[in-house]
């Protein structure tokens, strides 16, 4: 084998390894499970106590640059939950501090209290729960330089059910 063949082979291995690492990073971010650190999820508590539990069921470290969860009601942004750059160890859960912001904090708390009560059948329906939408957006980078976003759009009830599910990290404990 001449030296050009060896250089070409090494280059191909490096490129395939880099692309595989980037794809694995995207896959592992999409496998993260968001949960409530308490026994039962409540929007009101998440906005006030500003914590969330994240489970990494993968056998490798998972990291992302940002997580942004937007709460909409009738297509109007009511609040944003944000987490900065984070790395989570393999097969573990981690309680993470989040920052909640809203242009009208009292209005978002009123909405969250009503949705919590309606989703738990504790309050009569005063606000249409089908108009609440949660948009979860993970931001990461492929090969450390190419930005990539993974977005999940759910109804408020679907988000509540997801946050109340058991995580795969709890099953392994």
DABEL-V438616 format. One line per field, one symbol per residue. ss: DSSP state (H for helix, E for strand, C for the rest). psi: psi as a letter, one per 40 degrees, with the letter a starting at -180 (. if undefined). A space follows every 10 residues. Layout:
BEGIN
ss = ???
psi = ???
END
This chain:
BEGIN
ss = CCHHHHHHHH HHHHHHHHHH HHHHHHHHHH HCEEECCCCC CCHHHHHHHC EEEEEECCCC CEEECEEEEE EEECCEEEEE EEECCEEECC CEEEEEECEE ECCCHHHHHH HHHHHHHHHC CCCCCCCCHH HEEEEEEEEE EECCCEEEEE EEEEEHHHHH HHHHCCCHHH HHC
psi = hidddddddd dddddddddd ddddddddde eihhiieadh hhddddddef iihhhgeiei ihiidihhhh hihfehhdih hihahihhii fiihhhhihh iidgdddddd ddddddddde feiihdhhde ehhhhhhhha hhfedhihhh hhhiiddddd dddeiiiddd de.
END
